[in-house]
Each structure stands twice: as structure tokens, then as C-alpha cells.
């Protein structure tokens, strides 16, 4: 989650770029390696279609529903 107002344009641009990066890693894993899994920086396997889906969710939420990217609202005590 971002520690800023998610409706600010800069926060939305950064979230969109992060989503494109995750999407790109998933597409690269499938297209270049021809495999459904790829290894991240820590050596763990990542399921490429899940990375593509997660990247698309981030990009679409940055474009259309930025409230998803922010902190959840505080609940009143009573």
C-alpha cells in the first residue's frame, strides 16, 4: 500500500509503472523462457500468469479505482 493519498497523480503514475513492471516480468517469463514459472531475485519460483494478472489489477486500479491502492480507512471506535 502507498503511504500517500492514492488519488494524487504522481502516486497513480508510480503505481501504474509498478504494475507494468510486474506485468512485463510475467510476460517475459512466458515468452522468452517458454515456461509458466520464472525465478525472482530471491531464487523463488513465480507463476507467470499470476504475475500478469496481478500487474493488470495494479494498472487498472491505478487508472480507474485508486482508492484500492491506499490505506484502509480507520474504523470509528464507537
C-alpha positions, 0 to 999 in steps of 0.5 A: 500500500502507498503511504500517500493519498492514492488519488494524487497523480504522481502516486497513480503514475508510480503505481501504474509503472509498478504494475507494468513492471510486474506485468512485463516480468510475467510476460517475459517469463512466458515468452522468452523462457517458454515456461509458466514459472520464472525465478525472482531475485530471491531464487523463488519460483513465480507463476507467470500468469499470476504475475500478469494478472496481478500487474493488470489489477495494479494498472487498472486500479491505478487508472480507474479505482485508486482508492484500492491502492491506499490505506484502509480507512480507520474504523470509528471506535464507537 
